Amino acid sequence: MKNFFIIVNAEKPIAEKTRRTIEAYLKNAPSGVSYAVWDKEKQERYELPEGCDCIITIGGDGTLIQAARGTVGCGVPLIGINRGHMGYLTQLSDERMIVPVLKRLIDDDYMIEERMMLDAEVLRQGESIYGGVALNEVLLTRFNSLRTLNFQVYVNDTMLNEYSADGILAATPTGSTAYSLSAGGPIADPKAKMIILTPICSHTINSRSIIFSPNDRIKIVAGSSEQLVACDGESVLSLERGDVISIRMSEHVARFIRLKEESFLHTLRQKMAYV
């Protein structure tokens, strides 16, 4: 890797220090190595330099997820440096390891792990009014109301159930350790391919998570105008009664850099104290 793009979450106090460490090393790296830093004030969207080989994010999981969504389709792998809390997706937390890691990236000493993503589309009276992509989950939730939501769920055009709940989310295996887990969903190996559908605080006793094939297509029909859809907590749209959220596996994947073979179970124990 010779050409790097650095994304910094300025809200993390220590992130700027980390950026300076990275820049200082890359400036003195062997000939041919270059880098650019995303300027949030000047660039509304991520503008990758020509020939970009690697995206480095400095922040937390949210920064890495935002970068994965914001550069979807470009095929450039990402690596995250944790300056947040848990850092489940990020590869690096120890400041002392930054320079050794940069050396490995320049020497092409790494592995690539691909994670599935979800495409979400909202149809209103048959017309598409919204499109989004999610690495973690597509969420239907309340908008400006505390009342229980009513909605219908179809899988491959066959009705699954009519729900009365606080919402519902369709998660990827990567997202299985995020909001989906808090809602009572199962944990899945992040390299797997599946769609995990989990109602949120359902008022039906037998409403539990259901795991679907990545080839299945899920449709959620909003029962009122007090609902909204969000991809990874962003890209939010308010819904009207009868709007249809169509969810399917995306043709795009997120490509994460991995520096060592580390089992899924080891990561759970280390990051989440899972026993």
C-alpha positions in Angstrom: 0.0 0.0 0.0 1.3 3.4 -1.0 -1.6 5.8 -1.1 -3.6 6.5 2.1 -6.7 8.5 2.9 -7.1 9.5 6.6 -10.5 10.2 8.2 -10.4 11.8 11.6 -13.3 12.1 14.1 -12.5 15.6 15.5 -14.9 15.0 18.4 -12.5 12.5 19.9 -9.9 14.6 21.8 -7.0 12.2 21.3 -7.8 11.6 17.6 -5.8 14.7 16.4 -2.7 13.5 18.3 -3.0 10.1 16.5 -3.4 11.9 13.1 -0.1 13.8 13.8 1.7 10.6 14.6 0.5 9.0 11.3 1.3 12.0 9.3 4.8 12.3 10.8 5.6 8.7 9.9 4.1 8.8 6.3 6.0 12.1 5.5 9.3 10.2 6.1 8.2 6.9 4.6 10.0 5.4 1.6 9.6 7.1 -1.8 6.3 6.7 -3.4 4.2 6.7 -0.2 1.6 9.5 -0.1 -1.5 10.4 1.9 -4.4 12.9 2.1 -6.6 13.9 5.1 -10.3 14.4 4.8 -11.2 18.0 5.3 -14.7 18.1 6.7 -15.0 21.9 6.2 -14.2 21.7 2.5 -15.5 18.3 1.5 -19.1 17.4 2.1 -18.4 13.8 1.0 -15.3 11.7 1.1 -13.2 12.4 -1.9 -10.6 9.7 -2.2 -7.3 10.5 -3.9 -6.6 8.9 -7.2 -5.1 5.5 -6.7 -6.1 5.3 -3.1 -5.0 1.9 -1.5 -6.2 2.3 2.0 -8.6 4.3 4.2 -7.5 4.9 7.8 -10.2 6.0 10.2 -9.3 7.5 13.6 -12.2 7.5 16.1 -14.4 4.6 17.0 -16.7 2.1 15.4 -19.1 4.8 14.3 -16.3 6.6 12.4 -15.4 3.3 10.7 -19.0 2.5 9.8 -19.6 5.9 8.4 -16.5 5.7 6.3 -17.6 2.2 5.0 -21.0 3.6 4.0 -19.6 6.8 2.6 -17.1 5.0 0.3 -19.3 2.1 -0.6 -18.6 0.7 -4.0 -15.0 2.0 -4.3 -13.5 -1.3 -3.2 -10.8 0.4 -1.1 -10.2 -1.5 2.2 -10.5 0.2 5.6 -8.7 0.0 8.9 -9.9 1.7 12.1 -7.8 3.1 14.9 -10.0 3.2 18.1 -10.2 6.5 20.0 -13.7 5.7 21.3 -15.0 3.1 23.8 -15.4 -0.5 22.9 -13.9 -0.4 19.4 -15.4 -3.8 18.3 -14.7 -3.2 14.6 -11.5 -1.2 14.9 -8.2 -3.0 14.6 -5.9 -0.9 16.8 -6.2 0.9 20.2 -2.6 1.0 21.4 -0.8 4.3 20.3 2.5 2.4 20.4 1.4 0.1 17.7 0.6 2.7 15.1 4.0 2.9 13.5 4.5 -0.9 13.3 1.0 -1.2 11.7 1.8 1.5 9.1 5.0 -0.4 8.3 3.0 -3.6 7.7 0.5 -1.8 5.5 3.2 -0.3 3.3 4.9 -3.8 3.1 1.5 -5.4 2.1 1.6 -7.6 5.2 -2.2 -7.9 6.0 -5.4 -9.8 5.2 -8.7 -8.6 3.8 -12.0 -9.5 5.4 -15.3 -8.8 3.5 -18.5 -8.0 5.4 -22.0 -8.1 3.8 -24.1 -5.0 3.7 -27.8 -4.3 3.2 -29.6 -2.2 0.6 -32.8 -0.4 1.8 -35.3 1.3 -0.5 -38.5 3.0 0.4 -41.5 2.9 -2.0 -44.4 5.3 -1.7 -47.3 4.5 -3.9 -45.0 2.4 -6.0 -42.4 5.0 -6.6 -38.9 4.9 -5.0 -38.3 7.9 -2.7 -35.3 6.7 -0.7 -32.2 4.5 -1.0 -29.6 3.7 1.6 -27.0 1.1 2.5 -26.2 -0.3 5.9 -23.3 -2.2 7.4 -25.0 -2.8 10.7 -28.7 -2.6 10.4 -31.8 -1.1 8.7 -34.1 0.2 11.4 -37.8 1.0 11.6 -38.6 3.0 14.7 -40.8 5.8 16.2 -41.0 9.3 15.0 -42.2 12.1 17.3 -44.5 9.7 19.2 -44.4 7.3 22.2 -47.2 5.1 20.9 -46.6 1.5 19.9 -46.0 1.1 16.2 -48.1 -1.2 13.9 -46.5 -2.6 10.8 -46.5 -5.7 8.6 -43.5 -7.8 7.5 -43.3 -9.8 4.2 -40.6 -12.2 3.2 -40.3 -12.9 -0.6 -43.8 -11.4 -0.9 -45.3 -13.8 1.6 -46.7 -12.3 4.8 -44.7 -13.2 7.9 -46.5 -11.3 10.6 -48.3 -8.1 11.7 -46.4 -6.6 14.6 -47.3 -4.2 17.4 -43.9 -3.1 18.8 -41.5 -0.2 19.3 -39.9 -1.0 16.0 -38.0 -3.7 14.1 -34.5 -4.0 12.6 -32.9 -6.1 9.9 -29.3 -6.7 10.8 -26.2 -8.1 9.1 -23.8 -10.4 11.0 -21.6 -7.4 11.6 -24.6 -5.6 13.1 -25.5 -8.6 15.3 -23.2 -7.3 18.1 -24.7 -3.8 17.9 -28.3 -2.6 18.2 -29.6 -6.0 17.3 -27.9 -7.6 20.3 -29.4 -4.9 22.6 -32.8 -5.8 21.2 -32.4 -9.5 22.1 -31.1 -10.7 18.7 -28.5 -13.5 18.3 -24.8 -13.0 17.7 -23.5 -14.2 14.4 -20.0 -14.7 13.0 -19.3 -11.4 11.1 -18.0 -13.3 8.0 -21.4 -15.2 7.6 -24.1 -14.1 5.2 -27.6 -13.8 6.6 -30.3 -11.3 7.5 -31.3 -11.2 11.2 -34.8 -9.8 11.7 -35.5 -8.6 15.3 -38.7 -6.9 16.6 -38.0 -4.3 19.3 -40.1 -4.6 22.5 -42.8 -6.5 20.7 -46.2 -6.8 22.4 -46.6 -10.4 21.1 -45.2 -13.2 23.3 -44.0 -15.4 20.4 -42.2 -12.6 18.6 -38.5 -13.5 18.4 -35.6 -12.9 16.1 -35.7 -14.8 12.8 -32.7 -15.5 10.6 -33.1 -15.4 6.9 -31.0 -16.4 3.9 -29.0 -13.5 2.3 -31.0 -14.1 -0.8 -34.4 -13.4 0.9 -36.1 -10.1 0.3 -37.8 -8.4 3.3 -40.6 -5.8 3.0 -41.9 -3.8 5.9 -45.1 -1.9 5.5 -45.6 1.1 7.7 -48.9 1.3 9.5 -48.8 5.0 10.3 -47.0 8.3 9.7 -45.3 8.2 13.1 -42.5 5.9 11.9 -39.1 6.4 10.3 -36.4 4.4 8.7 -32.6 4.7 9.3 -29.5 2.9 8.0 -26.9 2.5 10.7 -28.6 5.3 12.7 -28.1 7.8 9.8 -29.7 8.6 6.5 -33.1 9.0 8.2 -36.5 9.3 6.4 -39.9 9.9 7.9 -42.6 7.5 6.6 -46.2 7.8 5.7 -48.9 5.1 6.2 -48.5 2.4 3.5 -44.9 3.2 2.7 -42.9 0.0 1.9 -39.3 -0.6 3.1 -37.6 -3.1 0.8 -34.5 -4.7 2.3 -32.1 -7.1 0.6 -28.4 -8.0 0.6 -26.3 -5.4 -1.2 -24.1 -6.2 -4.1 -21.4 -4.2 -2.3 -19.3 -5.4 0.6 -17.3 -3.6 3.2 -13.6 -4.6 3.0 -11.7 -4.5 6.3 -8.0 -4.9 6.8 -7.0 -7.6 9.3 -3.5 -7.8 10.7 -3.7 -11.1 12.4 -5.8 -14.3 12.4 -8.0 -13.8 15.4 -11.0 -16.0 16.0 -14.5 -14.6 16.3 -14.8 -16.1 19.8 -11.6 -14.5 20.9 -12.8 -11.1 19.8 -16.1 -11.6 21.7 -14.2 -12.4 24.9 -11.8 -9.5 24.5 -14.2 -6.8 23.4 -17.4 -7.8 25.1 -16.4 -9.9 28.0 -18.5 -12.6 26.5 -18.6 -15.9 28.4 
